Amino acid sequence: MRAPSSPLLHVAGSILSLGFLGCADATRPASLSLVVSPDSVVVSLRDSVRVASRLLTASGESLPTRPTAWIVFDTSVATATPTGVVRGLKVGGTSLAVASEGVVTTVPVAVVTGFQTVVAGGGNAVALAEDSVAYTWGDTATAVPGEDRFASVSSGGSLSCALTAAGAVHCWGAFVPLGNGQDRSDAPVRVAPTALVRSLSVGMGFACAVTVDGVVWCWGMSYQGVTGPDGAYSTPYPVRIPFSEGVVLREVSAGGSHVCALSTTGTAWCWGYARYGQLGVDPGTLAGCQQRCSLTPVAVTGGLSFASITAGTTHTCGITTSGSAYCWGDNFEGELGDTLTSPCSYYGTPCSWAPVPVRAETPLVSLTAGSFYTCGLTAAHTAFCWGSNAGGVFGNGTVDWSSVPVPAALGVTWESLSAGSGRTCGRSTDGIVYCWGGGSLGCGPRRGSRVPERVWFQR
């Protein structure tokens, strides 16, 4: 009876048939290594990712391009082209053998169903795969250490947090209170127990959460009172934020040094730094921090009812329950989506403490506020941005700023966008994650791009 063939024998046979194993070439160096990047491949179902290889001498010198074979062990899971493009065929795992000049390197391949969401953040971007694994990145995206599975993620500064499906919060980061007395951990650690959480948001080094009973808790680095009325500089454990009696919260968004939350009735409440009107009230009426902040939540001026809210570095935006987009706060870079130039406080900076309508020609269904710019999506999944375009955060190939919405992140149909600090990220409708702007974008050692670049994911 014929013995069953193994994937390894099949791969070895395929490489032999291509002439990559056998007698060594007498002209090549005696000791070579084959470096494959990424060294662990994650590809979305029905999508492709390019894998690169470099042949190195013992001294680390890179040799000119040599013929290379790319062989996938299980071709029902994934395939590879002669140029190193791996395509996912079904969810599962396999391996990729890469061979050149008699040297073979094998790397794991995981085919996933795509990504649920991505958060651009400040220092770190974070994405959540559809298998509920969290990824974060510099040059390439790698899975967050540990076995935890999450339902949502958020990031800002050097702090990242995630929420499990059961309502538990886990955080990780460096030199920032994590919510359990620690100030550093590479792996997610459980935040000190509160009630189960329904909404989570991370600002610039601090985090806030809304529990299922409608209460807001905050922890981390406290700038201008964002983590509680005592004004402490550092809050190692969650502190309850005091609201007026009867106010029940459902959603929270943490910004640079202020926080806003929505009540179940659609009222927007904000607290923290107020210098540019980002709290939605006249800074001159506030007593905290010499009229620069509010240590307790204040209701946003105008009586609008909001369906969603997003806090940026020094401004805030929201979509009303009637579907209109409004912004308030700093407008020095045009981030409010309006051409107003008059100051709203004695500091002289163009701003508005009252919500102003965004001058969008096409209605926007979602908004995301970042560092001095804002982006939004239409019902047709097209992107628009306004404000500062430093580093190309609009993703439209330019660095031109705009005080009104302009087409952005061209060439992709978007499911969601996330504006961060000098970087924007988004998830396409087919589950692919892209980033653009400045710094590390998760697409290799290159820094910065004025157009969307696909993030490289590794297990």
Order of alpha helices (4+ residues) and beta strands (2+ residues): alpha-beta-beta-beta-beta-beta-beta-beta-beta-beta-beta-beta-beta-beta-beta-beta-beta-beta-beta-beta-beta-beta-beta-beta-beta-beta-beta-beta-beta-beta-beta-beta-beta-beta-beta-beta-beta-beta-beta
